[in-house]
Amino acid sequence: MKTEENTKWWVGAGAVVVVALAVVLWRLQPGATESSDAADGDEPDAREERAARRPSARRPSARPAPAKEEDDAETVETEEPDGDEKPEETPQTEEEMRADAEEKLVDAFDDMTDKWREPAESDVPMEEVERFRQQFNKIPQDRKEECLQRALNLLPDDNIMLLAGILLDKEQPEEFLELVYNDILNRDESVKKPLLLEIYKDKEHPCWSNTAWILDATGETPGK
């Protein structure tokens, strides 16, 4: 009887030991540790921080594959020249050289206009009037109107005689003569009258008929 009781005690003790060992082994497993951590109330940020410290998260990204030979060739071709090397200039075409030359003629005429933008202390010298006319004749035909209009807009009454050389040159295209003539009619009487009297002397001037009518209407026709 006593032997049977001892046997039951040892069987019970062995069962307790087996259960204890099972619990220990289960606790040592990774999954069981993480579950235990979660059960302890870890915050989400803490879990993320741990994840960031894992070797897999710190592993550097894979290096890009080497470029193909074609890409390397393109890179070499597009490299900028060294600072000491000057890029080769493209020679101008004949059309570009002609345009540059024409622009210089326009600039020269505009410079002469700018010189007389302020009222002069004395009359405009006749040699300056002739120089102005000659420079105007050098301007390309398709640029003359813009240059002449600019001069008419900028020259004050005191200096408008600078355009007398152009107005009295009956060889000029009629459109330019009329442009200057119409502007003169709106100028001060001291400027307008002398020019009208000069035009009246030449019946072949394109503006003669209008001039004769104006002088007759104002009673200033010479000899009457």
URHU-V757650 format. One record per residue. N is the residue number from 0. RES is the residue in one letter. PSI is psi in whole degrees, 0 to 359 (none if undefined). OMEGA is omega in whole degrees, -180 to 180 (none if undefined). Layout:
BEGIN
N;RES;PSI;OMEGA
N;RES;PSI;OMEGA
END
This chain:
BEGIN
0;M;315;180
1;K;325;179
2;T;323;-180
3;E;322;179
4;E;319;179
5;N;322;-179
6;T;319;180
7;K;324;-179
8;W;316;-179
9;W;325;178
10;V;317;179
11;G;317;180
12;A;320;179
13;G;323;180
14;A;320;179
15;V;319;180
16;V;318;-180
17;V;316;180
18;V;318;-180
19;A;317;179
20;L;321;180
21;A;319;179
22;V;317;-179
23;V;314;180
24;L;320;-180
25;W;322;-180
26;R;331;-179
27;L;345;-180
28;Q;143;-178
29;P;316;-178
30;G;321;-179
31;A;326;-180
32;T;316;-179
33;E;320;179
34;S;323;180
35;S;319;178
36;D;316;-180
37;A;323;-179
38;A;336;-180
39;D;357;174
40;G;34;177
41;D;142;176
42;E;155;178
43;P;323;-180
44;D;322;179
45;A;319;179
46;R;321;179
47;E;320;179
48;E;319;178
49;R;319;179
50;A;323;-180
51;A;333;-179
52;R;352;-179
53;R;145;-180
54;P;323;-178
55;S;329;-180
56;A;331;-178
57;R;356;-178
58;R;128;-179
59;P;150;180
60;S;156;-178
61;A;142;179
62;R;144;-180
63;P;149;180
64;A;144;180
65;P;143;-179
66;A;155;179
67;K;162;-179
68;E;325;180
69;E;319;180
70;D;320;179
71;D;320;-180
72;A;319;179
73;E;322;180
74;T;319;180
75;V;321;-177
76;E;330;-175
77;T;6;179
78;E;141;-180
79;E;148;179
80;P;157;178
81;D;159;-178
82;G;329;-179
83;D;340;-178
84;E;128;179
85;K;136;179
86;P;144;-179
87;E;128;-179
88;E;139;178
89;T;125;-179
90;P;145;180
91;Q;146;174
92;T;167;179
93;E;323;180
94;E;319;179
95;E;320;179
96;M;321;178
97;R;320;179
98;A;321;178
99;D;318;-180
100;A;319;179
101;E;321;-180
102;E;326;178
103;K;323;178
104;L;321;178
105;V;317;-180
106;D;321;-180
107;A;319;179
108;F;318;179
109;D;325;178
110;D;320;178
111;M;322;177
112;T;314;-178
113;D;329;180
114;K;332;-175
115;W;26;180
116;R;335;179
117;E;143;180
118;P;135;-179
119;A;150;179
120;E;342;179
121;S;176;-180
122;D;151;178
123;V;127;-180
124;P;144;-179
125;M;328;179
126;E;329;177
127;E;324;177
128;V;318;-180
129;E;321;178
130;R;321;179
131;F;318;179
132;R;317;-179
133;Q;320;179
134;Q;324;177
135;F;321;-180
136;N;338;-179
137;K;343;-177
138;I;140;176
139;P;144;-174
140;Q;321;-176
141;D;358;178
142;R;354;-174
143;K;318;-176
144;E;316;-179
145;E;322;179
146;C;320;-180
147;L;319;179
148;Q;322;178
149;R;317;179
150;A;318;180
151;L;327;-180
152;N;331;-173
153;L;330;-175
154;L;129;177
155;P;170;180
156;D;321;-177
157;D;335;-176
158;N;6;-176
159;I;342;177
160;M;346;176
161;L;334;-179
162;L;2;-179
163;A;324;180
164;G;323;179
165;I;315;-177
166;L;322;-177
167;L;357;178
168;D;97;-175
169;K;356;176
170;E;350;179
171;Q;150;175
172;P;142;-175
173;E;328;-179
174;E;325;179
175;F;322;178
176;L;316;-179
177;E;326;179
178;L;313;179
179;V;318;-177
180;Y;313;-179
181;N;327;178
182;D;320;180
183;I;323;-179
184;L;338;180
185;N;5;-180
186;R;177;180
187;D;148;-177
188;E;325;-179
189;S;337;178
190;V;318;-174
191;K;311;-172
192;K;314;179
193;P;322;-180
194;L;322;178
195;L;320;179
196;L;325;177
197;E;317;179
198;I;324;-177
199;Y;338;-180
200;K;341;-176
201;D;102;-177
202;K;346;179
203;E;356;179
204;H;135;-178
205;P;336;-178
206;C;12;-175
207;W;315;-176
208;S;317;178
209;N;321;179
210;T;317;180
211;A;320;-180
212;W;316;-179
213;I;315;-179
214;L;324;178
215;D;319;-179
216;A;328;-180
217;T;0;-180
218;G;28;-177
219;E;16;179
220;T;127;-179
221;P;138;178
222;G;0;179
223;K;none;none
END
